Amino acid sequence: MSEKNPPNKMKPRSGLVTDGLERAPARGMLRAVGMQDEDFKKAQIGIASSWNEITPCNLSLDRLAKASKKGVTAAGGFPMQFGTISVSDGISMGHEGMHFSLVSREIIADSVEAVMQAERLDGMVTFAGCDKSLPGMMMAAARLDVASVFVYAGSIMPGKVDGRDVTIIDAFEAVGACARGLISQEEVDKIERAICPGEGACGGMYTANTMAAVGEAIGLSLPGSASPPSIDRRRDDYAVKSGAAVVELIRSGITTRQILTKKAFENAITIVMALGGSTNAVLHLLAIAHEAEVDLTLEDFQRVGAKVPLLGDLKPFGKYVMTDVDRVGGIPVVLKALFDAGLIHGDCLTVTGKTMAENLKDIAPPDPDGEILKAVKNPMSLGGGITILNGSLS
C-alpha cells in the first residue's frame, strides 16, 4: 500500500501501520492503548502538547489537550496524546539558561516530527504556551505537511497592586527602580507576589501572544482562539472544536502547506505590525516559512510593514494586555479592520476549510473600540510596530 494513494482517504498515513496481515504485531500494541476493531478504520490524530509544571504558561495545556480528544472522537477520528518539552524565557533570562531558549524551538519541532513520522499519524492538534513552543509547533506542522490545527494555552490574567493592574514587565521595571533607590525592596516584593495570579502566558503583546495572533492570521488556528485567557472555559470549547476541525481537514484533503502560502505569511506579518508584536516574530516566521518551503525574507517584512498602521495600544510599549483585547472582540477585530482596509488577503485558506474572508463574515466582529484597538483611520502611528534596519544601522 502506498501513502500516495491510500485505499482509505481518512487514513492517508496510518494505514501503513494498521492494515494487512503483516501489521498484526502493530495492531496488537495499539489494542493495548485502547484501540478496538472499529478504530482501525479511523484517522489517527496526534495530540501534541508542551504541557509541564515548570512555568505558568503551560499549565492549561493538559486540560486543553484532553478536551481536544473529545472533538477528535466526535468527528470520527482516534486521538493519541503525546508530549514534548518547553522552556520558559521568563525564568531562564539573566543566566546560562537562556542559551537553551531558542534551541528548545528546534527540539520541539524535531520531537513532534519524530513521533508523527515514526507512528505515521494522519494529522495533529498542537498545543503550546511559552514563547519558543508556539513557533516550534508551527514549524513541525509546516515541515510535516499533514492536516494540523494549533491551539494556544492562553494568556495570564493581570495581577493587582494597590488597585492597579500589574504584569511581568512591572517586576522587571521594579528591579531597576529599586536598584536606583526609587522604590523599596518591600514594594518589589509586593509586585513580585502579584504579577502572576495563576496560569497562562505573559499578558502583553510579547512573543507568546504575538505568535498566537499569528496563528489566527496565518490560518493555522481557529478564528477567535488567540485572545481568551488561559482560565477561560472558552478555551476548552476551542480545543474541542480544533479536534473536530483536524478530522474535517483530513476529510477535505487539506494539509498545512495548502494554508501556509506566501499570502498567508504576509497576513501574519500584517497582524504583527498592526499589534506592535514581538520582534521575535521575525525570526520565527522566517523559520516557519523555511519549513513550509515559502520564500520569505526580511525585505518582505519591510515591504508589508510599510503599509500597515499600528492599531494596538498594548504592552510593553502601551497600556493594555491580551485580556483587554479579548474584552473588545479579540484578534478578529483587528483582522476585519485590516481586511476592510485592503491590508489582509481574504482569499487565504484556513483550518476551518474556509477562507479568511469567509471566516470574518461568519464571525462579524465589532469595529475597533478606539482605545485598546484603534481604527485604521486613527492609528497609534502610520507605520507598523517593527522596522528592518540595513547597512551600518543593522
N, C-alpha and C positions, 0 to 999 in steps of 0.2 A: 504493500500500500504506500502511495506517495502523499506527502503533505500538500503537494501542489494541486491534487485533485482528489480530496478525501471523499469517501462514499457518504459520510455523514457530515453535512455542512456545519453542524453545530460543534463538531469535534475536528477542527482543522489541523490540530497538532496531537491531541491526546489519544486519538485513535491508534496511533503507533504504539501506545503503551497498553491499551485495554482490549484491542480487538485481535482475534485469531487464537488458534491453538497454542502457539508458542508463547503467548502472553499470560498463560495460566499462573506462573510464579508472581508476576507483577499484580495480577488481579487478586491473588491471594493476599498480598501485602495490603492492597487497597481495601479489601474487605475488613482487615483488622483496624483500619481507621474510620470505618463506618459506611463504606460503600456497599450497596446491595445491587441485585441483578439489574434493576431498572436504572440505577445511577450510571451504569457503564455506557448508557446511550446519551448522557448529558454532557454539556460543555463543562470542563473542569476549570474553575476560576481561582486564581491565586489571590489571596487577601494578604498583601504585603504591608507590614506595619513596622514603624520605627519606635514603637512604644518602649518606654523604660521608666524607671523611678529615679533617674538621676537629675532630671530637670522638670519644672512645671509645664514646659512647652508640650511634652508628650503624654502627660498623664491621662488625657481623654482618649487616646488612640485605641487602647484595648477595647474600651466600651464601644467606640465607633466601628472598629473592625468587626466586632461581633454583630453589631446592628446590620452591617452591610451583608453579612452572610444570610440574613433573613431575606433581603432583597434578591440575592442571587438565587436562593432556593425557590422563592415565589415565582421568579421569572423562568424557572426550568433548568437552572444550572446547578452545579455541585461545587460549593465553596471549600477551599483548602487554605487555611491560615498559616502564615509563616512570618518570621521576624527578621529584622536587620538592626544594625547599630545606629546610634545617633550621638553627636557631641554637642554640648551647649557652649556657644560662644560667650554667653554672659558669665558663665562660671570659668571658662578657660582663658579669658583675656587677662593680660598682665603677667603671665608667667609662661613657662615652657609649653604648657598645654596647648597654647594657641597654634603651635606648629602642626597640630594634628587636626585642626578645624577643617581646612579646605580639603585635605586628603580624605576626610570622612565622607565627603560628597562622592568621591570615586569609589570608595569601599561600598557605599550604599548601592550605587548603580551596578557595580560589579556583582555584589552578592544577590541582588534581585535577579539580575541576568542569569546567574549561575543556577538558581533554583528553577526559574521559569524554563530555561533551556534543558536542564537535566531531566525535569519531570514532564516536559512537553505540555505544560498547561496552556489552555486555549486563550485565555485573557486574564486580566488582573484589575483589581482595585487597589490603589496605593494610598497609604496614609502617612502623613508627616506633620511635624510641628515646629522643629528647630530650623534655624537659618539654612544650613547646608543640606538638610534632609529633603527639603522641598525640591530643589533643583536635582538632587540625586535621584529622586523617584521619577522626575520628568525625563531625565537623561536615560534612565532604564527603559521607560516607555518608548522613547524615540529610537533607542538602539534596537529594541526587540521588535518593534512594529507589529504588535498584536493589539487586539481590542483592549483599551485601557481607560480608566477613569481615575482622576486624582481627587482625594478628599483631604482637606486641611483640618488640623486639630482645633483651630480657632484661637482667638487672642484672649488674653487675660483681662479681667475687669480692672479698672483703676482702683488704687487704694485711696485712703483718705487720711490727711493730716491737718488738724485744725480746720476742718471744713472744706479743704481744697483737695482736688484730685492730684495724686502723685503716681508716677510710673518709674520704671527702672532708671530712666535718664535723670530723675531727681536725685537718685542715690549717687550717681557719678558726679553730678554737679555739687552735691552736698560735701563730698570728699574734698573737692577743690576749695570750696568755700571754707571748710573747717581748717584746711591747711593754711589758708590766708588769714585765719583768725576772725572770719566774718560770722560764723556760727559756732556753737559749742558742740562737743562730741555727743552730748546728750541729745541735741537736736538731730544729729546724724543718725543716732540710734533709733530715734522715733521714726524717721523716714525709712530707715532700713527695714523696720518691722512692719511697715505699711505698704511698701511698694508692690508686693506680690501676694495679694489676698487669697489666691487659690491657683487652680490650674489654668494653663493657657500660655500662648507665646507673647512676647513683649508687645505692648499695646500700640505703640506708634507705628508710623509707616517705615519701619525698619525692614530688614531683609525678609523675615518670615511673612509679614503681612503684604509686602511688595510682591513676593512670589506667589502668594495666594491670589492676589488680584490678577497677576499674570496668568494663573491657571484658568480664571474665567475668561480673560481677554483672548487668550490663545486658543481656547476651545477645549481644554483638557478637563475642566471641572464643570459641574452643573451650574447654571446661572443662579446667582444669589447666594452661593455656598461659601464665599470667602469671608463675609463680614460677621455672621453671628458669633458671639463669644463662645469660648470653649464649654462653659457650663450650660449653655442654652440648649434645650432639647430639640430645637430645630435642627441642630447638627446631627442628631440621631436619625431624623427624617431624611436629611440629605444623604446620610450614609446608606440607609435602606434603598433610597432611590438610585444611588450610584451603583449599588449591587445589581439592581434590576437593569440599569442602563447598559452595563457592560455585556450582559447577556443579549440585549437587543442589538448592540453593536455587532456582535458575532452573527446574529441572525440576519443583519443587514449587510454583512461583509465589510464593515468599516474598521480600518485599523488606524493606528496612531499617525502614521506618516501621511495619510489622506487628510488629516486635520492639520498637521504641522507644516503648512505651506509657507512660502515667503510672505504672503499677505498676512497670515496668522501671526508671524513674528513681528510684522510691522504693527499689528494691533497690540501686541504685547508691549512693544516699545512705546506706543502711544499712551497706554494706560500708566506705564511707569513715569513718563514725562508729566502727564496730567496730575498725578497724585503727588509728585515730588518724591518718588520712591527711591529706594536704596541704590547707591552706585554699584553695589554688588550685583544688581540685576544685569548689568552689562556683561560681566564675566560669566554669569550663569546662563544668560540667553545665548551667548556665543557658544558655550559648551553644549547646550541642548540642541542648537542648530547644527553643530558638528555631528552629533549623534543622529540627527534626522536627515543628514546629507543635504542641508539647505545652506546656500551661500549667504552668510550674514557677516557683515564687517562693522567696524567702528564708524565708517562713513555712513552706514545705514542709520545708526543712532543719531548722528548729526543731521542727516537729511530729513528724517521723520520728525525728530525733536524740534527742529527749527519752526515747524508749522503748528506745534501743539502748545496751547496755553496751560499755565499752571492753575489748576482748579481746586486743589485740596489744601486747606489750612491745617496741616497735620504735623504732629511731632515727628522728627526732632526740631524742625525749624518753626513750626506753627503751634496752634493752641490745642488741637484735638487729636483723638486716638480712634482706632478702628471701631470701637463700640459706638462712638458718636456717628461714624459713617453708617453703621448698621441702623442706627436710630432714624436716619433720614432716607433710608431706602437701599443702602449698600452699593456695591460696585456697579450694578446695572444702571443706577442713576447717572454715573459718570460715562459709562459706555453709550447710553442713549443720547446724552448731550453731545458727545463726540461724534456719534453716528449722524445725528441731525445736522451737525456742522460739516459733514463730509470728511471727517478725520478718521473714521473707522470703516474698514472693509466689511460690508454687511453680507457679502456672499461667501464668507468663510464657513466651512463645515465645522460642527462642534459635536461633543459627545452625546448630545440629545438626538443626534441624527438629523437635526435641522441646522439652518444657517444662523449666523449671529443676528441678522436682521429678523428672522422668524422668531428667534428666542426673545428678542427685545419687544417685538409686537405682542407676543403671548404674555410677557410679564407686565408690560405697560408701566414701567417705573415712573415715579414722580419726577418733576423737574428738580434741579439742584435747589437746595434750601436757601442759598445765598450767603450762608455764614460758614458752615462746615465745608460744604462743597459749593464753589462759586459757579455762576453761569459762564458759558463760553464768551459771552459778550462783555462780561465784567469779571475777568480773572484776577488771580493774585498777581500774575505777571504774564506778559505776552509770550514769553519763551517757556519751554518745559523746564523741569527740575534738574536736568543734567546737561552739561556742555562737554564736548570732547575737545581736549586741548591737543595741539600739534606743535611740532618744532621744538624750540628751546623752552616753551612753556610746559611741555608734556613730561 
